[in-house]
């Protein structure tokens, strides 16, 4: 009788913390999760303009002959920033950011690409809408007033300059606009000069960091009353200057008036990584120099943390008592010249952090009702069939936005991840050179089915997730099963049992996915154990197929396998089973292997009194099988 539980390779990392639950399982036995401040200790220096760029005679002549159009400035107190970073252990990275502040940041661009014009005017003329026109005029004057645009020049571009289109994009449900410069317009766009693979990382302190820190605070003091807080940097990206050689490329055109944009622009592919590098160093100063220990981290332009509800401090500029850590962070920002607006420095319990309501006292994360209804409405639109069997296209940017929206919702609904497995291939267009954000991309029945599947679950799932460790040891499992498959059969058995189960493989599997039967066997085993397990049972299923373990851990798979993950998620949602699919070496999976081959003699030699039963694999709805 085989009774021991075989240990998997890297079991804790690969199996007991499934990838799809990376924001839902916390290991509190070690150090807190590293945040953006910790990332700066190993970060690579930000790049400077390459020698070929600095030697470009055309660009150098334009800059030298028009010094009034080019300027590097920032409200940041660079000297104080440098002083506070004197003891930072990664000085090459620190100095690269300081150099960027003094001389302007470089966005990892190669402006010498073959076939790119020396000068390129891609602006599309001025809008005819009076409201948009008035907004853009005011916005440009505001940028000039804040020292972020040059004085006007024109009507022609100077040698070496590029001008991209500007738009007035509605926001706040159409009540106002924001100005957007499209750095991706045309085949010779600014963003096309930037290779994504050369960009520095842009880590963000997300809900996983929030859960980790709050759970640790609860371990230290289970009864304290906590409040969350959030501090927002005003006009974040626009605080940072870009190098004059990149300013050449950031010409804003309105009518026959042209302006040089001197600052980091949100539309640029490198704008985020540049900003994150700066704010991460500010976060390092806050935590390791000013010892603001309840600062969790930063997410784009927001920093967030928590405090005991009784630990309040007067923040004099606003004449208001605020959570102590928040007030001290704002004081640091003032010292560094980082601007902020009073109405955006908020606190409370619960408080919305990264779009989700965090309650540090009930230890819950909630999708706000309005946000959940917005998501339901959008999913209904995407999943509804077109009348008369016609086809429908969504703009490429809408596909990207929908993918981002769902990934954000997975913080609360991690088991809905399979809904994007047939969605993602639609974003992988072969000829990316012909794709713009406005290119129409067809939606097919498979994608509609999967989004409709997510929609049905959203109608019934609660919008709240409990923050808890979620970690447990294999010895704490209520059921442990072993699975294996071959070209003729599938088999599984229950550990510490004499019962095994067999099924012939079904016909017509996906021919290029050799592990299909292995994955189907795992889903069949889960289906079987779900009929006998109580709600919330802990189940381990072991497989010697690494691909199977990988897709069960991530809930990501090839489109042809997605019906298996949809079915698996249905079971986990309905039964609240806490599942771990763990890898096991093939030589330790002899019993399941013998069952799959109907080698009963081998099984009975290992398991006296063994009994074999037949099972039927699950049946799948037709829509789930679409590709």
N, C-alpha and C positions, 0 to 999 in steps of 0.2 A: 504494500500500500504506500503510495507516494503521498506524503502529507506536508512536506516542507514547501514553503513558498519560495519559488525561484526568484532571485533578485535580478532586476533588469540593469542594463548598462546605463550609468548616469541616471538612476531611477528618479531621484528627487527632481532633477532638472527637466528630464525628458517626459516623465509620465505623471508624477504626482502633482506637478504644477502644469496642467494642460495650457498650451499656448493661447487657446481661445478664452481662457479665464485669467490671462496675465494681469488684468486689472481687478480681479476678484479674489485672488488667493495671495496671501501675504505670509512670508516667512519672517516671523518676529524673533527668531532665535539668534540672528546675527545683527549686523549693523543696519542702520536705516538705509533705504534706497539712496544711491547717489543722485544728487540733483544737478542742476546746471552749474552751480558754484563748484561742485566737485569735478565736473567735466572740464573746467578751465585748467585744472592741474595737469592734464595730459593733452589738451587741445593743441593742434598744430597752428603755427603763426598764420595770420591772414595774409593773402598774397599782395604783392605790390605790382604796379604796372610793369610789364615785361620790357626788357631792353629795346626790343624792336618798336614798341609803342613810344617810349621816351625819345627814340632817335627819329621818329617820324617828322620829316622836315615840314610837310604841309601843316600838320597839327601844331607844331612848335611855332611856325610863323603866324598862324591865326591867333594863337594865344598871346604871343609877344606883341603883335601889332594892335591887339584890342584888350589891353589889360583891364579896362573898365567893365568888360563883360564876364570876367572870370575871377572868382573869389572863394577862398576856403574859410569858413567860419562856423562856429557852433556856440550855443549857450553853455555848453558843458565847461565847468572849471577844470581844465585839463591838468593844471599844476597840482591841484588838490587831489584829483583822481590819481595822478601818478604817485603822490606822496603816500596815499593810503594803500597803494599796491606794492610798496617797496619790499615787503616781506613775502610777496606771492611766490610760490616755488617754481612757477613756469614763466620766467621773465621773457623768453622769446615771444610767447603768445601775448603777454602784457604789452611789450614794446610794440608789437604789430598793431594792436588796437590804439595805443597812444599815437603812433605814427599816422594811423588813419584819421584820428581826430585833428592832428596838426596839419597834415598835408592832403587829406581827402582819401577816402576808401576806394579801393579798386574792386570791381565786381567780377573778377575771374574771367574777363572777356578777352577774346582774341579779335581785335578789330582789323587784323591784316589778312583775314580769310580770303581765299581765292574767289574772284568774281564779285566781291562786294564793292560797291561804288565808293569813291572817296567821299562824295557828298550825296545825301539821300533825303529827299523831301517826301514823306509818306503821309503828311497831314491831309485830311479829307475835306477841308473847307469848314466854314462856320455853320453851326446849326441854324435852322430857320425858326425854331421854336423860341418865342420871346422870353419865356420863363427860363429856359436853359441858357439862352444867350446872356441874360442879366446875371444869372448865377455865375457863369464862367467869368464874366467881366469882374464881378466882385471878388471871386476867388483869386484871380490873378493879381488884383490890387492888394488883397490881403497877403498873398505870398511875397509880393514886393515889399509891403510894409514891414513884414517880419524878417526881411533880409535873406530871403531864400530864392528869389528870382533876381536876375540882372535888370538893368534898365532896358527899355525896349530898343530894338534895332530892326533893320529890314529895309525893304521888303524881302530881300534875297538872303538865302543862307550863305555863310562864309565857307571857304574851303575846309573840308573835314567834318562839317556838321551833319547831324541827322535830326530829323524832326518826325516824331510819331504822332498819331491821332490823339486828340483829347475828346472826352465825352462827359456829359452831365448825366450821371446814373442816378435814378430815383432811389431814395432810402426812406426809412421810417414810414412805410406804406404809402410812398408817393408824396409825403408832406414836404420833403426837401430833397436836395441832391448832394452828391459828392463828385468831385472832379477826379476822373480816372484818365491816366495816360497809358495808352495801350502799347507797351513795349514789345508785344508779340505780333504787331501788325506787319503784314507783307512777308515775303520769303526772306528778305534781307533785314529782318527786324533786329532790334537790339538784343532781345533774348536769344535769338538764334546764334549770336556771337558767344554765348555762354554755354559751355558744355556742362550738363548737370553733374557729370562724374567728377568735375574739378571743384565743385562747390564745397565749402566746409560744412560739417554737420550743423544742424540747428536744433539741438535738443530742447524739449519743453517739459516743464514739470507739470504732469497731468494728474488725472484722478487717481492713478496708482500711487503717486507720491502723497496725495491727500489722505487716502485710506491708510497707508503705512504709518504716517506720522500720527494720525488720530488714534489708531489702535495702540501705538506705543504710549501715547499720553494716557490712554485708558488703563493700560497695564500699570503705569506709575501711580495713577490716582483714579480709581474707578468711580468715585462719587462726585468729582468736581463738576461744576457747571461751566461749560465753555462757550465762547462766542467765536465765530469765524469773522475774518476781515479781509478786505480786498483793497489794494492801492493801485491806482491807474495812472500811468504816465501820459501826459497830454502830448498829442501829435508826435508819437514816439519815433517813427522812422525818420521824420523830417528834422530831427535834432542833429543828425549825423551828416557831415559833408562828404561829397564825392570828389575824386581827383579832377583837376582841370581837364585832363585828357578825356575823362568820361563826361564832364560837363559839356564838352563839345557835342556829345551825342544826345544830350537831353534838352533839345530845343523845343520849347512850347510855342506853338503857333496859334494865334487867334486873329482871324481876318488877315490883314497884311502886317500885323504886329508880331514880333518874335521876341522871345525871352530865353535866357539861359537858366536852366534849373540847376541850382548849386548843391542841392541836398539829395539824400537817399530817397528814391522814389518807390512807392509800394508796388508799382507795376513791374519793377525789375526783378528778375529771377533770383538775384543775389541779395536783394534788400533784406529778406528775412534773416539769412545767416549772418549778415553784417550786424543787424540790430541785436540778435541773440548773443553774439560774441561780446558786445558792449554790456548789455544788461546782465549777462552771466557774471561778469567781473564786478558789477555793482552788487549783485547778490552775494558774491564771495566776500566783499568788504563788509556787508551787513552781517553776515553770519560769523565770519572768522576774525574780523577786526572789531566790530561793534557788538558782537555777541548777542545778536537778535535771534535767539535760539528757536523761537516759535514761528519764524519765517519758514514756510514750507518750500517756496521757490517762486519761479516766474513762468508765466505762459504768455508769450508775445508781449503785450504792453501792460499786463496785469501781474502784480505780485500778490500772493495770498498767504495767509497764516491763521493762527488761532491764539487765543489767550483765555485765561481764567476770567470769568465774567466780572470779577471784582478787581482785576488788575487794569485800572484805567489811568490815563495820564493826560494832562492838559497839553493840547497842541496849540501853542499861542497864536500862530498866524490865522487860524480859523476860530480862535477863542472857543474851543470845544474839547470836551473830554473824549478821548478815543482809546481803544484797546492799546495797551502800552507798547506792544511790538509794532503796531501800525504807526503810532505817533513817532516812535524812534526811527522807523524807516523813512517817514516823511521828512524828519529833521535831516537825515543823511542825504536825501534827495535835494533838499534846499542847499545843503553845503556843497553839493556837486553841481548845482545849477540845473537840475532835472525838473522841468515844470510839471504841475499837476493842477487839477481843478477840484474845488471843494466838493461839488455835488457827486463826484465819482469816487470819493474815498469813503467807502461804506463798510458797515459791519452788522452782524446780527446772527441769530440762530432760529430758523435755517437761513442760509445765504446762498445765492446763486454763484457758483464757481464754474467757469468754463461751460456755462449754459445748463448746469445741473444744480438742483437744490441740495446743499450739504447741511445735514443737521448733526453737529458733533455731540449732541446729548442723547439722541435716539440712535446715533451711529447709522444713519441711513443716507442714501443718495437717491434722489427722486427726479424723474423727468417731469417738469412742470406741466400741469394740465393743458395749458394753452399750447406749449411746445409739442406735447404728445398729439393733440388734435391736429395741429399743423402737419405733423408727419403722417398721420392717418389720411388726411385729405390728399396729400401729395402721392402717397402710395396708391390710393384709390384712383387717382388720375392716371398713374403709370400702368396700373394693372387692368384697367377697364378695356375691354376689346373695342376695336374700332367698328362702327356700324357697317353693315354690308360686307364684312370680311375684308375691308381695305387694310392698307398698311399705314403706319404712322412713323414719323421721324421726330426725334428730340435733338436739339442742338448739342454739339459735343460738350460745351460748357455745362449744360444741364445734366448730362451723364456724369461729368466729374463732380458737380455739386451734389447729385443724389448719392453718389458713392461716399462722399465726405459726410453727408447728413446721416446716412445709415451707420457709418463707422463711429460717429459720435454717439448715436443711440445704443450701440453695442456696449457702452459703459454700463448701461442698466439692463440691457437685453442681450447678453453674450451668446445665448443659444440661437439667436436669429441670424448668425453669421452665414449659414448656407444660402441665404437669399441673394447673395452677391456672386456666387460661384459661376453662374452663367451670365452674369451682368458684366464682370470684369473683361471677358474677351471682346466685348463690344468696344472697349476703350483702346484695344490693341490693334489699331488700324495700321495696315501694312505700310502705306505710303504716307508717313506723317508730314511730309513736305506739303501735301495738298490739303492738310487739315487746318482749319482755323477754329477758334472757339464757337463760331456760328455755323459750322458745317453740320448738316443734318445727318443723323445716324439712325437707321431703322431699328425698331424694337420688335423682337419676335415673340412667339407664343411661349417659349421656354422662360424668357425673362419675365414676361407678364405673370406666368404661373408662380414663379418664385417670389415675386414681389406681392402677389395676392396671398400667398402662403404666409408671408410676414405680416401682412395686413390683418389676416384672420386672427393670428396670435396676438397682435397688438390690441385688438378689441377686447380681449379677455385677460391679458396679463396685467398684473399690478404695475404701476409706474415707479415702484420703490424697490430698491435693493439694499439689503442689510450689509453693512461693512463688518466682516468677521474674518478671522484668520483663514478658515476654510482648509487648512492643511491637516492631513492625518497620515498615519503610518499604515503600510500594507497589512500589518497584523490587526488593524482595527476594521478591516473590511467585513461586511456581513456576508458577502458571497465572492468567491474567487473562481473564475472559469479560465480554461485554457482552450485556444482555438487553433486550427490548422486546416489547410485545404490543399488539394492536388488537382490535377486535370480531370479527375473522375469523381471526386467526392469532397464533402466538407464534414468536419467533425469537431465537436467540443465536448468538454466534460467539466463537472464540478469538482474542485479540489476537496479532499477529505470525503469523497463520495465514491460509490461504486457505479454511478450512473453516467453513461455516455450517450451522445446523440449524433446521428448520421443522416446525411441527405445526399442524393446524387446532385451533381452540379447542374444548373439549369442550362438550356440550350441558348445559343446565340449571345454569348457575352461580348463586351467590347474587345475586339481582337487585339488592339494595341496596348491594352492595359492588363498585363499578365498577373497583376495582383488583385484583379476584380473579385475572384472567389474568396481570397483571404479577407477582403473587406466585407463582402456579403456574409461570410461566416461570423464575423464579429457582430454585425448588426443582427443576425439571426440569434446569436447567443444572448444579446441584450434583450431582444424581443421575448425570448424564452424566460429569462430570469425576471423580467418585469411582471410576468403573470403570477409569480410567487412572492416577490419582494414587497415589503411594506413601503409606504411613502417615505422618502428621504433615506432609503437604504444606501449604504456604501458598497459599491460594486467594483471589483477589479476584473478586467478581462485581459489575458495575456496572449500575445501573438508574436511569432518569430519573424514576421514580415515588417521591415522598417517603414516601408511606404504606407502600409495600413496604419501603423502607430502614428505616423506623421499626420495623416489626414484627420484621424480621430482627435489628435491633440489640438490641431489648428482649426478644424471644421472648414478647411480649404481643400479643394480637390479639382480634378478635371471635370468639365461639364458632364461627361458621360457617367460619372459616379455620383452626381449630386443627389439623385433620388435616394441613395443610401444615407447621406447625411441629413436630408430632410426628415427621413423616417426616424433616424436616431434622435434628432432634436425633438421631434414630436413626442417620443417616449420619455425623454428626460424632462420635458416641460410638464407632461401629464402626471408623471410619477414622482417627480422631485428626486429621482435617483442621482446620487453623486458618483459619477462614473470616472474611472481612470483606466485607460487602455495603455498597457505597459509592454515594452519589448522584452523578449526572453530569447536566449540563444537556442538555435534549433536543436542542439543535442540535449537540451533540458526540456524539450517539448515533445518527447517521444510518444507519450500516450495519445495526445491529440493528433499527431502525425499518423500513428497506426490506425486510429479510428477513421481518419479521412480516407485511408487506403483499404478499409475493411480488413485489416490484418488483426483479426480478433485474437489469434493465438498470442501475438506479441503483447496485446493489451492485458489479457488474463494472466500472463506471466508477471506483469507489473502490478495488476490490481486484482487480487483474488476476489471471486464473487461478482465480477464485473457484469453489468447488464446493459444491453444496447437497445436504444429506442430510436425511432425515426422522427425527424422534424421536417416541417415545411418552411422554406424561407418566406419572408413577408411578401405580400402582394402590393404592388405600387400603382397609384393612380396613373392614368395615361399621360396626364399633363406633366407629371414628375419625370417621365421618361423622355420627354421632348429634348432635342439638342439644338 
